[in-house]
Structure formats: C-alpha cells, structure tokens
Amino acid sequence: MKKRYLVLENNTVFEGKAFGADTERIGELVFATGMCGYIETLTDPSYYGQIVMQTFPLIGNYGIIESDFEGKCCVFGYVVREWCDTPSNYRAQYDLDRFLKKQGVPGISGVDTRLITKMIRDAGVMNAVICDSIPDDLSQVKAYFVKGAVKSVTCSKPSVYPAVGTEKYNVALLDFGAKRNIIRSLCARGCKVTVFSAYTEAQKILGGGFDGVMLSNGPGDPAENVDIINQISKLMGKIPMFGICLGHQLMALAQGAETEKLKYGHRGVNQPAKQVNGTRTYITSQNHGYAVVSETVKNGKVSYINANDGTCEGVDYPELKAFSVQFHPEACSGPLDTSFLFDKFCDLMGGVADAVR
C-alpha cells in the first residue's frame, strides 16, 4: 500500500498507509470510542463534514453488512490503527476498503490513534487533511468549518413506514440526518412514521393528523438552523414532541436556550447520563460536538446530565408535552438501557389522545 498522510492544522504530520478512495479531503477530526459498530458509525449522517478516527485498534474484522446501515455515508475521511482486509463473518458482504472506495472516502491506517486522541483531548477538536503529499500551505485546512450540514443530509421528499402490527399512533419525523433505528424503534411500538424534510413548515405537520412529532439526530452547529428552529417553536405545545441529539438541541433553542461547542465532544457507546431527580445513571451511545447550556434552559427543566463533565443530557417540558435527550436511546450499535424513552413518547401521545376524546 502507498503512503498517505494525516496532517493536523497545528502542523503535526502522521505518516500511514492508504486505503479507501484515492482522493484527498479536509474535515474536522474527531474520535469515536466504540469497540464495535464501525458500520453504524460510517453510515451515521451526524458525522457529516468530519474525519472520523476510531480509538479501537482493529476495524473491519466483521466486514460490511448493508442491512446494518443507519443512513448514507457522510464522513469526509476515516482514520484507523489497523484495518482488516480479510473479514470473518457469515453476514459480511464485502470489506471496509471496498466500502470506502464506493463512498469516495479516503482512509489512512497505521497511525498512532492513541497519541492523536490524546492530542485532541488536550487541544480540542481540530481540522485535518488526509492527503498523499504533505501540503506546504495549511490555510485551507485551518479555515475549514462544517456548514450547511442539515441541508446536505435531510431527505428530499416524504416517505412512510408502516407500524409493526396494529397501528396505534401516527408520527411525523423531521429528518435532520435521522438514523434508521429511530424509525424502527417507533414502528416496533405500533407507530406509523412519516419522514419529512427538515424544512417542512409547522402548519403542514399540524394539519396532517399526526399524534406526535419526532425530532431526529443530525450534524453541524444547531444554532445555524434558524428557519428550522422557528418552525419547531410553532409546533411546541401544540403536539407531543420527542427530540434526540440535534433534535434535543433545536428544541432547546426554540425555547430560547443557548448551545455551546464542546472541547472534543461525546462520541462513543459508553457515555454516562445521570438522572437529575433520581438515582440512576445510564450508559448511553452519543455522537455530538455541541451541547445545550443548562443554565439557559427555559420553559423546561434539565432531566439528565453527563456524569463526566456535567453537561446537559436531557430536558423535560411538561407543560408543552415535550421532552428531549442528547444521547441515543435507539443506540445501534450500543447499549439499549434507555429505549424506554420511546415508550414514554408513546404514553405521551396516548395521554393527549385520551384527553381529546
């Protein structure tokens, strides 16, 4: 394999071996700590605009399985310590190298991912470029920032997913980069799910006969989505609502709260979310670089905090019949400890329906 380089914006150069697409790409370098689930990571639209580095040392050992995809591949680059070119799994369809080539994503292996992770944890998330020759000028790398992320990953037209078994609820899902397992989790609970573009107007949802609204995960800076936030503000209080990850942040912004960029974010399957008014701490899957500022939350109350750094992990809006969490209760791959939140959403829709009757 030919040489390839990972060059950080602080001029640090790591030499490795090329795999994946034969191209160069600039992106925001982030690390993910999952011990498995690289397929789901590579197909999570929340990674749009980012070069993803896996901290687990061996990646690709069970191949690529398309039925495990969570969405379209939106990563800008992939960094691993070692990639396996001979996967062993009865479900495997092809290997990681072929997948990256097909998606146009450059990869680099053979670099010290432990050292790079430590650098990011100390200095914070930074930009980088995966390239075949070391550039003399890093001005483009330093100037890069993720923008227009939601617009790049949302669906172009509505699609409908039927409930599994008897249909109990009719849910509108606003797609900011939705993972497929959110849809599966709702359908498994008797929800018919209609997926709409992120830019769908509130009146269309309110006039569509829906029992509730799901706000999905997604990439980028939540505060840049001014038009979407405006529409969410028109929905809140008029229909039951559940937000996950970016949906959680947008819901908070719609109520006048603020968000902030974290030093290096939470990306992995082992983030502890602690109940504010309770005794439980749940191990959760997360993927985000921004967080709601707890002190600015309005018309609601913080329900969970991160046990590591104290950041906001959830907000309840009881008077608005809405709630949200920063983590992923549909985690795939990852812990399913908080999947009960989908039941909470269904109970909320059922309670409102009973009140109407």
N, C-alpha and C positions, 0 to 999 in steps of 0.2 A: 504494500500500500504506500501511496505517495505521502509526503509530508504535508501537514496542514497546521495552521497556527490559530490560536485564540489570543487576541490582543485586546487587553483591557484599556479603558480610557485613561488610566493612570500610567500608561506606557509599559505595563508588565506584559511580557510575552511568554506564552506557553506553547511549546512545540509538541505536536502529536501526530496521529495518523488519520488520513482522510477516509471517511466512509459516507454513505448517503449521496445526496445530489452534488454534482460538480459545479458549485457556484459559491459566491461569497455573499455574506449577509450581515448587516448591522442589526443589533437588537439590545434590549435591556436584559442583562444577565441576571438570572435568578436561580436559586437552588430548590429542589424538591426532595423531601426526606423519605418518601415512601419506599418500603422494602420490596414491594411488588406494585402492580398497577401501571407499568410504563405505557401500556396500550391506552388506558384511560387518560393518562397524562398527556400523551401526544395528540389525543383527539378531544381534549377539553378546550373549547373556544376561549375560555378565560385566559389562556396563555398567549393570546394574540399579541404580536409585536415583541415577544420575548425570546431570548435564547435560554433554553431550559437545561440546567445541569442536574443530573441525578447523583445524590450522595451515595446511594447503594452501589457497590463496586462492579457488579456484573449485571448487565442489562441485555435483554433479548433472548434469554435462555429458554423461554417458552413460546418464542415466535410471535407472529402477528395473527390475530383472530378477529376478523372483521365484525363478527356479531357482538364483540365487546367494545366496539367504538362508541364513544359518548357524543360525538358530533364530528364536524370537519376539523382536519388538522390545521391549526393556525399558528403553530410555533415557527419562529424565524431561524432557529438553529438548535442543535442538540449536542450536549457535551457529556461524555461518559468516561469512566476509568477503563472499562473493558466492555466490548460488545461481543456477543456470542453469535458466530456465523453458522453454527450447527445446532439450532434449537431442537429440543426434545419435548414434544407434547402432541398427543393424539389429535388435538384440535387445531394445531398450528397449520396455517395455510401457506405462509412464506416467511422470510426472515426480515429483521429490522432494517438491514441495508436496502433491500428492495422497497420497503415501505417508504423510507426517507427519499429515495430516488424518485419514486412515483409522486410524492408530495412536493418535490422541489426543495427539500430541506437539507442543508449541509450539516454533516455531523463530524465530530472530532473525538477520537479516543486516545488513550494512552497518556492523558494528562493527570496531574495530581489534583483530583477533585477535592480531596480533604483540605489541601492548602488553599485552593480557590474559595472554598466555602468559608474558611476562617477569615480570609481577606474581606469577603462580602459582609460577614458578621461584624467585623471591626470597622470597616469603612462605610458600609451601607451598600445598597444596590447600585450598580454602576453599568454603564454601557460597555459593549464589547463588539468585536467583529470576528467572524470566522472567515479566514482567508488562506490563500495558497502562497502568498508572499507578504512579508511584513511591510505595511504602508509607512511612507515617510511622514505623512501628514494625518493626524488623527482628529482634525477639526470636525469632519462629518460625524465621526463616532461620538465625540463629545457633545455635539449639537442635537443628537437624536433624542426624540421623546415619542412615546406612544400617543397617538391622537386618532380620533375618528374610529375608535375601536368597536363600539357597539354597532355603528353603521356598517362596518365591514363583516360582522358575523351574524346579524339578525336575518331572519327568513324574509323572502321577498313576497310571499303570499301565504294566506292561512292554510292550515292543514288540520284534519280532525282525526283523533284517536279514540276509538270506542272503549267504553268501560268493559272490564273483565267481569262477566256475569251480569247481574241485574244493575241497570243504571240507576244510581242514587242521586248524583249531583252532576251539574253541568258547569265546567270550569273553563275560564278564559286564561290562557297562559301568555304573558307578554315575554317574547323571546329576546333577551339581551345577549344570548350566547348559551342557550339552555342545554344542559346535559340531558341525555335521553332518559337516564334513570329517574329524573324528576317526573317525567311523563309516565314512565312505567309504574312508579310508586303511586301516583294518583289513580291511574287506570285500575290497578290491583285493588283499590279501595272503592270501586264502583263509580269512579268519576269518568265522564266523557270529557275529553280535553280538546279544546280548540286552540291551536298555537297561532298567535298573531305577531305581526311585526312589532318591534319595539316602538314604532312611531304611530301606532294606532291611536286614534282620538278616543278620549274617555267616553264620549256620547255613544260611540259605536258599541262599546262594551256594555254600558248601562242599558242600552236598548236591545241587547242581544239575548235577553232571557237567561243570563248566567246566574249561578248561585254563589260564585266566588271568583276571585282573581288571584292568580299565582304570578309573582314577580321572580324571574329566574336569575341565576348567576350570570356573570359576564365579565368582560375585560375592561381595562382602562380606568381613567380617573372619573369617578362618579360625578363630580361637580361640573364636568363639561357637558353633561346631558341635560341642558336647561329645558328644552322643549318636552322631553320625556318626564322630567320632574314636575313640570306644570300640569301635565295630564294626570299623573299619579295623584297630585293634590286634589284634583277634581273627582277622583274615584274614592279616596279615603273617607270613610264614614258613611258611604252610600252602599257599599257592598263588602262582604267579608274578604279579607286580603291576607296573604301569606307571602313573605319575601325571604329569599335565600341569597346570601353573599352580596352581589351587586344590587340585587333587589332589596335587600336589607338596607343598604346604604342610600339608595334612591328614595326609599320610603322615609327615612330619617330626614333627608334633605328636603323632601316635600313638606315636612312639618316644621322646617326652619332650623334644623340642626346643622352641624358642620362636620366635615370629614377631614382627615389628615393622612399624609403618606407615611407609612411605616418605614423604619430604617432598612429592614430587609424582608418584611412581610411574613406571612404564615403559609407555608406550602408543604403539605405532607399529611400523614394519616394518624398523627399522634399528638394533636393539639388539645390541651385540657381546657374545657369550658365549664366554669363553676357557676352553679345557681347562686343568684344574689340573695334570694329569700328561701333558702333550702340547705340541704346537707350534701347534695350530690355533686360530683364532678364527673363530667362525661368526657371520654376520649373521642375526639372528633377529627374528621377529614376537613382540611381547609385549603384554599388557594386564593389568596388576595394580598394586595400590596397597600391597600388603603383601609382605614377604619373610621367608624363613627366616633366622634369625640363625646364621651359620656356626659360631660358637664353641660353640653349644649342641647341635649335631647329635650324636645318639647312635646306636650300632649301625650306623653307616654312615660314608661319607666324602664330602666335597664333591667333585663331579666337574667343575663349571663355575662360573666367577664372571663377573660383569658387568665388562667391561674399562673401563667408565666410572666406576663407583662402588664396585666390589669386592664387591657383594652376591652372595649365594648364587644360583646359576642351575641347580643340579642336585645330586642326592645319589645315590650308589650304595650299595645294601645287599646285598652279595654273599652273605652268609650267610643272608639272608632271601629270596633270589631275587627281588629287587625293585629298582627304580630310578625316579627321577623327575627332571623338568626343569621350570624355571619358565617357559621360553619355549614357543612353539607350533611343534612340528615339522610339524604339518599345515597350516601357515600358508596362509590363503586370505582375502584376497589377501596376498601377501608372499613372502619367499624360502623355497625348499624345500631349503636346504642341509642341514638336519638330519632330513629324512624317513627317513634310515637308522635312526633310533631305533625306528621301527615294526618294522623287520626285526630289530633287537636283541631286541625283545619277543617276536617270533615264534620266534627262536632260543632264547630262554629257555624258552618254553613247550615247544618241541620237545625241548630237553635234558632237561627234567623228565619228559616223556612217555617218552623213551627209557630214562631211569633206572628208571621204574616198570615198564616192560616187561622 
